[in-house]
Amino acid sequence: MFKIDLLPTKKFKSTLITVRLIAPFNQESLNYRAILPQVLASSTKKYRSKAGMTRRLDYLYGTQMSVFTSKLGFESIIHFQVQFPSDRFLPNQESLSEEVIELIKQIIFHPLTKNGVFSKNVVNDEIRLVKEALEAEYNDKGDYAFQQFKKIMFENELYALRSKGDYETLDLVTPETLWNAYLAMLKNDSFHISVVGDFNELKIKKLLLKTFDFQWKERPHQWVDTETKLISQVARVPELNDVKQAKLFLGFRSEIRIDSKDYLAMSVFNTLFGDSDQAKLFRTIREEQHLCYYVSSSYDSNKGVVFISMGVEPGNEDLASRLAIETLEKIKSGEFSEEDLAFAKSFQIKRIRQRDDSILTLSAMDFYFRNLYGVSYDTLQLVQSIDSLSKEDIMKCANSLILDTYYYLTRRND
């Protein structure tokens, strides 16, 4: 049996069906799971090329399809997303639901094969595309520095690994090993379907149950990344490279994750601290001290970590990092106004409300909330919870942060 979540709404003129195949995240399977959805979506026994798949989607009134792999907590999730016009906007009382669901079935269960495995040309093409995407990240010094920083801060933790794939070992993937990974996916993965948009609930649920009549495995999932470590001393790691602008990162750990009652308070703290152009970091380090080209903070609620990212003139790394830590200490002691707090709360509320304007974001958040909390996503409840936050709530979050790693990529002196 598999899980179906339905979220009907007439806010959109389309319907989004997302099929998620879920397995434990690990280093051994990450390359296979990064490539698998791309290979499966490129061709099927019925639609034998990318061009054939494109023609089929165009025929279905410009239906859009995307496939990708993500990591959530300790879970690897392969996504197949198909967005298509809702029935009431089609001519002659047409309905696309059955044809779209059948297409998803073709992609997952009836891949194009050659000699009993995936086509070597198709596999090699997808490996090349994944490698090109990873190379583009490597050549961007900001992305490169962030990945290096993560490797240091999260050494021996799954968080250091990316669901996009590992460049160094991608060439070890073959049509045969990828086919074995595909069979393992069908045998061992949990299967989840969510539908968001304007649709007939009874009709679409009946179609899904009929089409995916398959014995899928179900198991408890670990949606939150609780892996952590004791910090005996801060890791300070400089790296030299041919850069004009130094890239600086500070990483803090906290026990406040998305399953904590203080999760929303930490989100508001992050907005106040560095996640807007009115934030304390921006106003202090960029506007007042003119020490950086950019500065921001981010909060990964799934892991319970806060990052500070800065671009500074080489030689100013220590001064900029010291000012960032001083800014944090001021928030810890309550040196911010009620106006600062009101702005941070309104900024975060605006973001939450904007999620409702995207069918893709709404689908992702609803999936997360149903699986983490056992309830559907509720914008109004989140807004009310943020409105009720106090200055003490923000200070508590700030005081939970412990500096773990200070890394910067700076100019080599020749």
C-alpha positions as a LaTeX table, in Angstrom:
\begin{tabular}{lrrr}
\hline
Residue & $x$ (\AA) & $y$ (\AA) & $z$ (\AA) \\
\hline
Met1 & 0.00 & 0.00 & 0.00 \\
Phe2 & 1.10 & 3.59 & $-0.47$ \\
Lys3 & 0.19 & 6.95 & 0.98 \\
Ile4 & $-1.98$ & 9.51 & $-0.82$ \\
Asp5 & $-2.37$ & 13.10 & 0.38 \\
Leu6 & $-4.94$ & 15.33 & $-1.32$ \\
Leu7 & $-5.05$ & 19.12 & $-0.96$ \\
Pro8 & $-7.89$ & 20.48 & $-3.12$ \\
Thr9 & $-7.96$ & 24.24 & $-3.77$ \\
Lys10 & $-9.44$ & 26.41 & $-6.50$ \\
Lys11 & $-6.68$ & 28.98 & $-6.06$ \\
Phe12 & $-4.79$ & 27.55 & $-9.05$ \\
Lys13 & $-5.87$ & 26.79 & $-12.60$ \\
Ser14 & $-3.78$ & 23.64 & $-12.60$ \\
Thr15 & $-3.27$ & 20.41 & $-10.70$ \\
Leu16 & 0.09 & 19.15 & $-9.47$ \\
Ile17 & 0.72 & 15.45 & $-8.93$ \\
Thr18 & 3.95 & 14.59 & $-7.12$ \\
Val19 & 5.16 & 11.03 & $-6.75$ \\
Arg20 & 7.90 & 10.59 & $-4.17$ \\
Leu21 & 10.05 & 7.48 & $-3.78$ \\
Ile22 & 11.72 & 7.53 & $-0.38$ \\
Ala23 & 14.74 & 5.60 & 0.91 \\
Pro24 & 17.41 & 6.12 & 3.58 \\
Phe25 & 20.03 & 8.63 & 2.43 \\
Asn26 & 23.56 & 7.25 & 2.23 \\
Gln27 & 26.78 & 7.80 & 0.33 \\
Glu28 & 26.65 & 4.46 & $-1.48$ \\
Ser29 & 23.39 & 5.19 & $-3.31$ \\
Leu30 & 23.46 & 8.96 & $-3.78$ \\
Asn31 & 24.91 & 8.92 & $-7.33$ \\
Tyr32 & 22.40 & 6.33 & $-8.48$ \\
Arg33 & 19.48 & 8.21 & $-6.98$ \\
Ala34 & 20.71 & 11.48 & $-8.50$ \\
Ile35 & 20.79 & 9.99 & $-12.00$ \\
Leu36 & 17.83 & 7.57 & $-11.87$ \\
Pro37 & 14.95 & 10.08 & $-12.20$ \\
Gln38 & 16.70 & 11.81 & $-15.10$ \\
Val39 & 17.17 & 8.52 & $-16.96$ \\
Leu40 & 13.61 & 7.37 & $-16.27$ \\
Ala41 & 12.10 & 10.67 & $-17.45$ \\
Ser42 & 14.19 & 10.80 & $-20.63$ \\
Ser43 & 12.43 & 7.91 & $-22.39$ \\
Thr44 & 10.07 & 4.98 & $-21.90$ \\
Lys45 & 9.10 & 1.92 & $-23.91$ \\
Lys46 & 6.20 & 3.93 & $-25.34$ \\
Tyr47 & 7.94 & 7.31 & $-25.70$ \\
Arg48 & 11.41 & 6.30 & $-26.80$ \\
Ser49 & 13.30 & 9.61 & $-26.72$ \\
Lys50 & 13.35 & 13.02 & $-25.04$ \\
Ala51 & 11.72 & 14.42 & $-28.16$ \\
Gly52 & 8.96 & 11.83 & $-27.88$ \\
Met53 & 8.39 & 12.72 & $-24.22$ \\
Thr54 & 8.25 & 16.42 & $-25.10$ \\
Arg55 & 5.68 & 15.79 & $-27.84$ \\
Arg56 & 3.51 & 13.84 & $-25.42$ \\
Leu57 & 3.63 & 16.63 & $-22.82$ \\
Asp58 & 2.81 & 19.22 & $-25.48$ \\
Tyr59 & $-0.16$ & 17.13 & $-26.60$ \\
Leu60 & $-1.45$ & 17.18 & $-23.03$ \\
Tyr61 & $-2.02$ & 20.94 & $-23.30$ \\
Gly62 & 1.53 & 21.87 & $-22.36$ \\
Thr63 & 1.73 & 19.69 & $-19.27$ \\
Gln64 & 4.97 & 20.38 & $-17.38$ \\
Met65 & 7.16 & 17.71 & $-15.83$ \\
Ser66 & 10.16 & 17.96 & $-13.53$ \\
Val67 & 12.19 & 15.25 & $-11.83$ \\
Phe68 & 14.88 & 15.60 & $-9.19$ \\
Thr69 & 16.33 & 14.09 & $-6.04$ \\
Ser70 & 16.43 & 15.83 & $-2.68$ \\
Lys71 & 17.51 & 15.08 & 0.87 \\
Leu72 & 15.26 & 15.65 & 3.88 \\
Gly73 & 16.65 & 14.70 & 7.26 \\
Phe74 & 18.10 & 11.23 & 6.78 \\
Glu75 & 15.86 & 10.47 & 3.79 \\
Ser76 & 16.59 & 10.49 & 0.06 \\
Ile77 & 13.55 & 11.48 & $-2.00$ \\
Ile78 & 13.17 & 11.00 & $-5.75$ \\
His79 & 10.48 & 13.35 & $-7.07$ \\
Phe80 & 8.35 & 13.01 & $-10.20$ \\
Gln81 & 6.22 & 16.15 & $-10.57$ \\
Val82 & 3.63 & 16.71 & $-13.27$ \\
Gln83 & 1.57 & 19.90 & $-13.48$ \\
Phe84 & $-1.36$ & 20.04 & $-15.90$ \\
Pro85 & $-4.44$ & 22.22 & $-16.60$ \\
Ser86 & $-7.43$ & 21.50 & $-14.40$ \\
Asp87 & $-10.46$ & 19.96 & $-16.07$ \\
Arg88 & $-12.71$ & 23.01 & $-15.80$ \\
Phe89 & $-10.32$ & 25.05 & $-17.97$ \\
Leu90 & $-10.21$ & 22.51 & $-20.82$ \\
Pro91 & $-12.47$ & 22.56 & $-23.90$ \\
Asn92 & $-15.22$ & 20.03 & $-24.59$ \\
Gln93 & $-15.28$ & 18.73 & $-21.00$ \\
Glu94 & $-11.93$ & 17.01 & $-21.48$ \\
Ser95 & $-10.02$ & 15.53 & $-18.54$ \\
Leu96 & $-6.28$ & 14.96 & $-18.42$ \\
Ser97 & $-6.04$ & 13.21 & $-15.05$ \\
Glu98 & $-6.13$ & 9.67 & $-16.39$ \\
Glu99 & $-3.63$ & 10.35 & $-19.19$ \\
Val100 & $-1.22$ & 12.18 & $-16.87$ \\
Ile101 & $-1.32$ & 9.43 & $-14.24$ \\
Glu102 & $-0.75$ & 6.84 & $-16.97$ \\
Leu103 & 2.28 & 8.83 & $-18.19$ \\
Ile104 & 3.76 & 8.83 & $-14.67$ \\
Lys105 & 3.24 & 5.07 & $-14.54$ \\
Gln106 & 5.04 & 4.66 & $-17.87$ \\
Ile107 & 8.00 & 6.69 & $-16.60$ \\
Ile108 & 8.41 & 4.79 & $-13.34$ \\
Phe109 & 7.52 & 1.23 & $-14.38$ \\
His110 & 8.25 & 0.97 & $-18.11$ \\
Pro111 & 11.67 & 2.50 & $-18.82$ \\
Leu112 & 13.39 & 2.10 & $-22.16$ \\
Thr113 & 15.95 & $-0.71$ & $-21.95$ \\
Lys114 & 18.60 & $-2.29$ & $-24.11$ \\
Asn115 & 19.80 & $-5.84$ & $-23.46$ \\
Gly116 & 17.85 & $-5.91$ & $-20.21$ \\
Val117 & 19.37 & $-2.75$ & $-18.69$ \\
Phe118 & 19.32 & 0.99 & $-19.32$ \\
Ser119 & 20.77 & 2.28 & $-22.58$ \\
Lys120 & 24.46 & 3.11 & $-22.25$ \\
Asn121 & 24.04 & 6.27 & $-24.34$ \\
Val122 & 21.17 & 7.52 & $-22.17$ \\
Val123 & 23.04 & 6.81 & $-18.93$ \\
Asn124 & 26.23 & 8.46 & $-20.17$ \\
Asp125 & 24.29 & 11.53 & $-21.35$ \\
Glu126 & 22.70 & 11.98 & $-17.93$ \\
Ile127 & 26.03 & 11.45 & $-16.13$ \\
Arg128 & 27.54 & 14.14 & $-18.36$ \\
Leu129 & 24.73 & 16.59 & $-17.53$ \\
Val130 & 25.07 & 15.97 & $-13.79$ \\
Lys131 & 28.85 & 16.45 & $-14.00$ \\
Glu132 & 28.43 & 19.69 & $-15.94$ \\
Ala133 & 26.08 & 21.03 & $-13.26$ \\
Leu134 & 28.56 & 20.10 & $-10.52$ \\
Glu135 & 31.43 & 21.65 & $-12.50$ \\
Ala136 & 29.47 & 24.89 & $-12.81$ \\
Glu137 & 29.11 & 24.98 & $-9.03$ \\
Tyr138 & 32.81 & 24.29 & $-8.56$ \\
Asn139 & 33.74 & 27.14 & $-10.90$ \\
Asp140 & 31.56 & 29.55 & $-8.93$ \\
Lys141 & 33.87 & 30.54 & $-6.07$ \\
Gly142 & 30.97 & 31.28 & $-3.73$ \\
Asp143 & 29.42 & 27.83 & $-4.23$ \\
Tyr144 & 32.83 & 26.19 & $-4.05$ \\
Ala145 & 33.65 & 27.93 & $-0.76$ \\
Phe146 & 30.31 & 26.96 & 0.78 \\
Gln147 & 30.78 & 23.29 & $-0.13$ \\
Gln148 & 34.31 & 23.33 & 1.33 \\
Phe149 & 32.97 & 24.95 & 4.49 \\
Lys150 & 30.27 & 22.26 & 4.80 \\
Lys151 & 32.82 & 19.47 & 4.39 \\
Ile152 & 34.82 & 20.89 & 7.30 \\
Met153 & 31.94 & 21.69 & 9.65 \\
Phe154 & 30.04 & 18.47 & 8.97 \\
Glu155 & 32.91 & 16.02 & 8.60 \\
Asn156 & 31.65 & 12.44 & 9.02 \\
Glu157 & 28.02 & 13.65 & 8.94 \\
Leu158 & 25.50 & 12.93 & 6.19 \\
Tyr159 & 24.77 & 16.66 & 5.95 \\
Ala160 & 28.10 & 17.15 & 4.17 \\
Leu161 & 26.88 & 15.04 & 1.24 \\
Arg162 & 24.76 & 16.41 & $-1.58$ \\
Ser163 & 21.81 & 14.66 & $-3.17$ \\
Lys164 & 22.96 & 16.08 & $-6.54$ \\
Gly165 & 25.74 & 13.50 & $-6.73$ \\
Asp166 & 29.44 & 13.10 & $-6.05$ \\
Tyr167 & 31.60 & 14.27 & $-8.95$ \\
Glu168 & 34.59 & 12.06 & $-8.15$ \\
Thr169 & 32.63 & 8.79 & $-8.28$ \\
Leu170 & 29.99 & 9.48 & $-10.95$ \\
Asp171 & 31.94 & 7.60 & $-13.62$ \\
Leu172 & 31.58 & 4.40 & $-11.58$ \\
Val173 & 27.88 & 4.35 & $-12.51$ \\
Thr174 & 27.17 & 1.91 & $-15.36$ \\
Pro175 & 23.94 & 0.84 & $-17.09$ \\
Glu176 & 24.11 & $-2.44$ & $-15.15$ \\
Thr177 & 24.69 & $-0.92$ & $-11.70$ \\
Leu178 & 22.07 & 1.75 & $-12.33$ \\
Trp179 & 19.56 & $-0.93$ & $-13.34$ \\
Asn180 & 20.25 & $-2.78$ & $-10.10$ \\
Ala181 & 19.66 & 0.47 & $-8.19$ \\
Tyr182 & 16.36 & 0.89 & $-10.07$ \\
Leu183 & 15.22 & $-2.61$ & $-9.08$ \\
Ala184 & 16.24 & $-1.91$ & $-5.47$ \\
Met185 & 14.19 & 1.29 & $-5.57$ \\
Leu186 & 11.07 & $-0.58$ & $-6.71$ \\
Lys187 & 11.61 & $-3.26$ & $-4.08$ \\
Asn188 & 12.56 & $-1.17$ & $-1.04$ \\
Asp189 & 11.38 & 2.45 & $-1.39$ \\
Ser190 & 8.33 & 3.93 & 0.28 \\
Phe191 & 5.86 & 5.35 & $-2.24$ \\
His192 & 4.01 & 8.60 & $-1.63$ \\
Ile193 & 1.67 & 10.59 & $-3.86$ \\
Ser194 & 0.40 & 14.09 & $-3.21$ \\
Val195 & $-2.09$ & 16.01 & $-5.32$ \\
Val196 & $-2.59$ & 19.76 & $-4.98$ \\
Gly197 & $-4.88$ & 21.99 & $-7.02$ \\
Asp198 & $-8.30$ & 21.99 & $-8.62$ \\
Phe199 & $-9.47$ & 18.38 & $-9.03$ \\
Asn200 & $-12.21$ & 15.88 & $-8.24$ \\
Glu201 & $-11.03$ & 14.11 & $-5.07$ \\
Leu202 & $-12.95$ & 10.85 & $-5.48$ \\
Lys203 & $-12.06$ & 10.52 & $-9.14$ \\
Ile204 & $-8.34$ & 11.14 & $-8.76$ \\
Lys205 & $-7.96$ & 8.91 & $-5.69$ \\
Lys206 & $-9.71$ & 6.07 & $-7.53$ \\
Leu207 & $-7.40$ & 6.52 & $-10.53$ \\
Leu208 & $-4.28$ & 6.52 & $-8.35$ \\
Leu209 & $-5.27$ & 3.39 & $-6.44$ \\
Lys210 & $-6.07$ & 1.59 & $-9.68$ \\
Thr211 & $-2.91$ & 2.68 & $-11.52$ \\
Phe212 & $-0.35$ & 2.09 & $-8.78$ \\
Asp213 & $-1.69$ & $-1.21$ & $-7.48$ \\
Phe214 & 1.69 & $-2.35$ & $-6.24$ \\
Gln215 & 2.97 & $-3.67$ & $-2.91$ \\
Trp216 & 5.16 & $-0.83$ & $-1.69$ \\
Lys217 & 7.16 & $-1.01$ & 1.51 \\
Glu218 & 6.43 & 1.37 & 4.36 \\
Arg219 & 8.71 & 2.14 & 7.29 \\
Pro220 & 9.28 & 4.87 & 9.88 \\
His221 & 11.07 & 7.87 & 8.38 \\
Gln222 & 13.67 & 10.19 & 9.89 \\
Trp223 & 12.64 & 13.57 & 8.51 \\
Val224 & 14.85 & 15.65 & 10.83 \\
Asp225 & 18.66 & 15.58 & 10.82 \\
Thr226 & 19.65 & 15.17 & 14.48 \\
Glu227 & 23.30 & 14.29 & 13.86 \\
Thr228 & 25.56 & 16.64 & 15.83 \\
Lys229 & 28.80 & 16.78 & 17.82 \\
Leu230 & 30.35 & 18.27 & 20.94 \\
Ile231 & 32.31 & 21.44 & 20.16 \\
Ser232 & 35.53 & 21.56 & 22.15 \\
Gln233 & 36.99 & 24.43 & 20.13 \\
Val234 & 36.09 & 26.48 & 17.07 \\
Ala235 & 37.58 & 25.21 & 13.81 \\
Arg236 & 39.34 & 28.11 & 12.05 \\
Val237 & 40.21 & 27.14 & 8.48 \\
Pro238 & 41.59 & 29.55 & 5.86 \\
Glu239 & 42.01 & 28.42 & 2.25 \\
Leu240 & 44.08 & 30.22 & $-0.38$ \\
Asn241 & 42.97 & 30.52 & $-3.99$ \\
Asp242 & 42.97 & 32.90 & $-6.94$ \\
Val243 & 40.08 & 35.11 & $-5.82$ \\
Lys244 & 39.62 & 38.86 & $-5.84$ \\
Gln245 & 37.03 & 38.78 & $-3.07$ \\
Ala246 & 37.33 & 36.67 & 0.07 \\
Lys247 & 34.38 & 34.34 & 0.83 \\
Leu248 & 33.78 & 33.97 & 4.56 \\
Phe249 & 31.48 & 31.56 & 6.41 \\
Leu250 & 30.64 & 31.17 & 10.09 \\
Gly251 & 28.67 & 28.10 & 11.16 \\
Phe252 & 26.67 & 27.82 & 14.39 \\
Arg253 & 24.87 & 24.80 & 15.84 \\
Ser254 & 21.63 & 24.78 & 17.82 \\
Glu255 & 19.24 & 22.16 & 19.14 \\
Ile256 & 16.31 & 24.15 & 17.73 \\
Arg257 & 15.06 & 22.28 & 14.68 \\
Ile258 & 11.77 & 22.24 & 12.82 \\
Asp259 & 10.30 & 19.75 & 15.29 \\
Ser260 & 11.03 & 22.15 & 18.19 \\
Lys261 & 8.44 & 24.50 & 19.67 \\
Asp262 & 10.98 & 27.32 & 19.15 \\
Tyr263 & 11.36 & 26.70 & 15.41 \\
Leu264 & 9.31 & 29.75 & 14.34 \\
Ala265 & 11.11 & 31.97 & 16.84 \\
Met266 & 14.44 & 30.88 & 15.36 \\
Ser267 & 13.15 & 31.74 & 11.88 \\
Val268 & 12.24 & 35.24 & 13.08 \\
Phe269 & 15.60 & 35.56 & 14.85 \\
Asn270 & 17.34 & 34.73 & 11.57 \\
Thr271 & 15.39 & 37.45 & 9.76 \\
Leu272 & 16.33 & 39.96 & 12.44 \\
Phe273 & 19.96 & 38.82 & 12.43 \\
Gly274 & 20.88 & 38.62 & 8.76 \\
Asp275 & 18.16 & 37.52 & 6.37 \\
Ser276 & 17.02 & 40.88 & 4.99 \\
Asp277 & 18.45 & 44.25 & 3.96 \\
Gln278 & 17.16 & 45.65 & 7.27 \\
Ala279 & 18.89 & 42.94 & 9.32 \\
Lys280 & 21.46 & 43.70 & 11.99 \\
Leu281 & 24.38 & 42.14 & 10.10 \\
Phe282 & 23.69 & 44.13 & 6.94 \\
Arg283 & 23.24 & 47.43 & 8.75 \\
Thr284 & 26.30 & 46.97 & 10.98 \\
Ile285 & 28.92 & 45.39 & 8.73 \\
Arg286 & 27.96 & 46.73 & 5.32 \\
Glu287 & 26.16 & 50.05 & 5.86 \\
Glu288 & 27.94 & 51.34 & 8.97 \\
Gln289 & 31.41 & 49.79 & 8.68 \\
His290 & 31.58 & 49.30 & 4.87 \\
Leu291 & 33.50 & 46.08 & 5.47 \\
Cys292 & 31.76 & 43.69 & 3.09 \\
Tyr293 & 30.29 & 43.43 & $-0.38$ \\
Tyr294 & 27.44 & 41.29 & 0.91 \\
Val295 & 26.45 & 39.66 & 4.19 \\
Ser296 & 23.54 & 37.44 & 5.16 \\
Ser297 & 22.53 & 34.67 & 7.51 \\
Ser298 & 20.51 & 31.54 & 6.84 \\
Tyr299 & 18.80 & 29.00 & 9.08 \\
Asp300 & 18.43 & 25.36 & 8.10 \\
Ser301 & 15.59 & 24.29 & 10.36 \\
Asn302 & 15.93 & 20.64 & 9.41 \\
Lys303 & 19.49 & 20.48 & 10.75 \\
Gly304 & 19.41 & 23.17 & 13.44 \\
Val305 & 22.25 & 25.28 & 12.04 \\
Val306 & 22.73 & 28.96 & 11.26 \\
Phe307 & 25.25 & 30.16 & 8.69 \\
Ile308 & 26.71 & 33.62 & 8.14 \\
Ser309 & 27.99 & 34.28 & 4.63 \\
Met310 & 30.11 & 37.31 & 3.69 \\
Gly311 & 32.11 & 38.65 & 0.78 \\
Val312 & 34.95 & 40.84 & 2.06 \\
Glu313 & 38.18 & 42.43 & 0.91 \\
Pro314 & 41.09 & 40.01 & 1.52 \\
Gly315 & 42.71 & 40.92 & 4.83 \\
Asn316 & 39.44 & 41.97 & 6.49 \\
Glu317 & 38.22 & 38.47 & 7.32 \\
Asp318 & 38.98 & 38.51 & 11.05 \\
Leu319 & 37.57 & 42.00 & 11.60 \\
Ala320 & 34.37 & 41.17 & 9.71 \\
Ser321 & 33.87 & 37.90 & 11.59 \\
Arg322 & 34.47 & 39.63 & 14.93 \\
Leu323 & 31.81 & 42.23 & 14.11 \\
Ala324 & 29.38 & 39.46 & 13.13 \\
Ile325 & 29.88 & 37.71 & 16.47 \\
Glu326 & 29.52 & 41.02 & 18.35 \\
Thr327 & 26.24 & 41.61 & 16.51 \\
Leu328 & 25.01 & 38.20 & 17.64 \\
Glu329 & 26.04 & 38.90 & 21.24 \\
Lys330 & 23.97 & 42.10 & 21.23 \\
Ile331 & 20.87 & 40.18 & 20.16 \\
Lys332 & 21.58 & 37.60 & 22.86 \\
Ser333 & 21.50 & 40.36 & 25.47 \\
Gly334 & 18.35 & 41.96 & 24.03 \\
Glu335 & 19.93 & 44.96 & 22.29 \\
Phe336 & 17.25 & 45.31 & 19.63 \\
Ser337 & 14.07 & 47.35 & 19.56 \\
Glu338 & 10.42 & 46.38 & 19.39 \\
Glu339 & 10.42 & 47.98 & 15.94 \\
Asp340 & 13.22 & 45.62 & 14.86 \\
Leu341 & 11.20 & 42.67 & 16.11 \\
Ala342 & 7.99 & 43.88 & 14.45 \\
Phe343 & 9.78 & 44.21 & 11.11 \\
Ala344 & 11.30 & 40.72 & 11.37 \\
Lys345 & 7.92 & 39.20 & 12.22 \\
Ser346 & 6.13 & 40.98 & 9.37 \\
Phe347 & 8.90 & 40.01 & 6.94 \\
Gln348 & 8.61 & 36.34 & 7.92 \\
Ile349 & 4.80 & 36.44 & 7.75 \\
Lys350 & 4.97 & 37.90 & 4.25 \\
Arg351 & 7.21 & 35.02 & 3.17 \\
Ile352 & 4.84 & 32.45 & 4.62 \\
Arg353 & 1.86 & 33.98 & 2.84 \\
Gln354 & 3.77 & 34.01 & $-0.44$ \\
Arg355 & 4.10 & 30.23 & $-0.23$ \\
Asp356 & 0.37 & 29.98 & $-0.90$ \\
Asp357 & 0.91 & 31.64 & $-4.29$ \\
Ser358 & 3.04 & 28.77 & $-5.62$ \\
Ile359 & 1.52 & 25.35 & $-6.18$ \\
Leu360 & 4.99 & 23.78 & $-6.05$ \\
Thr361 & 5.88 & 25.38 & $-2.70$ \\
Leu362 & 2.47 & 24.61 & $-1.23$ \\
Ser363 & 2.81 & 20.95 & $-2.23$ \\
Ala364 & 6.27 & 20.71 & $-0.64$ \\
Met365 & 5.19 & 22.37 & 2.61 \\
Asp366 & 2.04 & 20.27 & 2.88 \\
Phe367 & 4.08 & 17.09 & 2.41 \\
Tyr368 & 6.52 & 18.20 & 5.09 \\
Phe369 & 3.88 & 19.18 & 7.65 \\
Arg370 & 1.77 & 16.05 & 7.16 \\
Asn371 & 4.77 & 13.79 & 7.64 \\
Leu372 & 6.45 & 15.74 & 10.42 \\
Tyr373 & 3.44 & 16.90 & 12.43 \\
Gly374 & 0.62 & 14.73 & 11.13 \\
Val375 & $-1.42$ & 17.78 & 10.05 \\
Ser376 & $-1.90$ & 19.62 & 6.78 \\
Tyr377 & $-0.12$ & 22.90 & 6.16 \\
Asp378 & $-1.98$ & 25.83 & 7.76 \\
Thr379 & $-0.83$ & 29.36 & 6.88 \\
Leu380 & $-3.15$ & 31.10 & 9.34 \\
Gln381 & $-1.90$ & 29.06 & 12.29 \\
Leu382 & 1.73 & 29.85 & 11.43 \\
Val383 & 0.96 & 33.57 & 11.14 \\
Gln384 & $-0.79$ & 33.61 & 14.51 \\
Ser385 & 2.14 & 31.78 & 16.13 \\
Ile386 & 4.64 & 34.30 & 14.76 \\
Asp387 & 2.50 & 37.25 & 15.87 \\
Ser388 & 2.59 & 35.95 & 19.45 \\
Leu389 & 6.41 & 35.75 & 19.68 \\
Ser390 & 8.14 & 37.94 & 22.27 \\
Lys391 & 11.55 & 39.55 & 22.54 \\
Glu392 & 12.51 & 36.88 & 25.08 \\
Asp393 & 11.71 & 34.15 & 22.53 \\
Ile394 & 14.19 & 35.68 & 20.08 \\
Met395 & 16.88 & 36.08 & 22.75 \\
Lys396 & 16.44 & 32.43 & 23.74 \\
Cys397 & 17.11 & 31.34 & 20.15 \\
Ala398 & 20.16 & 33.58 & 19.84 \\
Asn399 & 21.58 & 32.17 & 23.07 \\
Ser400 & 21.16 & 28.61 & 21.78 \\
Leu401 & 23.76 & 29.18 & 19.05 \\
Ile402 & 27.28 & 27.79 & 19.48 \\
Leu403 & 30.00 & 28.73 & 17.00 \\
Asp404 & 31.42 & 25.61 & 15.36 \\
Thr405 & 33.43 & 26.62 & 12.29 \\
Tyr406 & 35.05 & 29.75 & 10.84 \\
Tyr407 & 36.14 & 29.25 & 7.23 \\
Tyr408 & 37.27 & 31.68 & 4.58 \\
Leu409 & 38.53 & 31.42 & 1.02 \\
Thr410 & 40.94 & 34.28 & 0.38 \\
Arg411 & 43.51 & 35.56 & $-2.08$ \\
Arg412 & 46.82 & 33.81 & $-2.47$ \\
Asn413 & 49.80 & 36.17 & $-2.03$ \\
Asp414 & 52.24 & 35.34 & $-4.82$ \\
\hline
\end{tabular}
